[in-house]
Amino acid sequence: MPYECKHCHHVHSTFHLSCPDCGRWNSLSSQSQRLNETDARPISLPKIRSSSVKRLKTRVKEVDKVLGGGFVPGSSVLLVGPPGVGKSTFVIQILEKMDVPSLYVTGEESVDQVKLRANRLKIHSKDIYLLFETNVNKIISHIEDIETHILVVDSIQTTYTDASDTLPGSSTQIRKCTYILRRAAQKKDFILVLIGQVTKDKTAAGPKLLEHAVDVVLYLEVPDEKSNNRLLFAKKNRFGSTVPKCVFSMGKMGLEFKNG
């Protein structure tokens, strides 16, 4: 908050008992931030028009049910699960079914490795773009080039921003990267899907703020270690219920959905 001297009218970013410019004591007072024409203004509740959000369907009935009817443009989704559960496979298959321009950013595997998985799943969609990058600012720069509808970051623990000098995977980096990506999604109206890991107590790895920062938190789990079944459910959903669950099996050709 800026502080202005009532005598010399100089503005200072921090509070001082005496003005650093004129030397007068107890002359600084807090200054309200001046608004310009582009700033948002308060709107009376009855004057706000009700609008129906057009969701983007995954074209998988069970998954759409878990999401509350499909993805909401501009929203952020966190998909977490233990290593090897099939998070990356799940996402790339969903991208193929949705058939919209999508950017799949990988920070753990090379694009060649992701391509091998896509070949195994017989996915050859021209609308899925692959990118190996971990700098969030560079990731955002690529979005406008292909008019991305969906941005997938695999995984959020590998990303970093130059705004912090801590290592990728640290609480500070995860928090800052999530904020930057989420603000970009809201501004450009694309769907942000973050893939993350879980800890030993089956909670999302990283700062607890991560789950609070996103709109939807999806968990992908193995309900029975003796079977190939997978369970998908929402632990948090700002756009729908957390009751629906989706059960599917993981085979050689990827996911085989069941009604659940």
MOCOR-V773257 format. One record per helix or strand of 2 or more residues. SS is the DSSP state (H for helix, E for strand). FROM is the first residue (numbers start at 1). LEN is the number of residues. If there is no record, write none. Layout:
SS:FROM:LEN
SS:FROM:LEN
//
This chain:
E:3:3
E:11:2
E:28:3
H:45:3
H:61:7
E:76:5
H:87:12
E:102:5
H:111:10
E:128:5
H:136:11
E:150:5
H:156:3
H:171:18
E:191:6
H:209:5
E:216:6
E:229:9
E:245:7
E:254:5
//
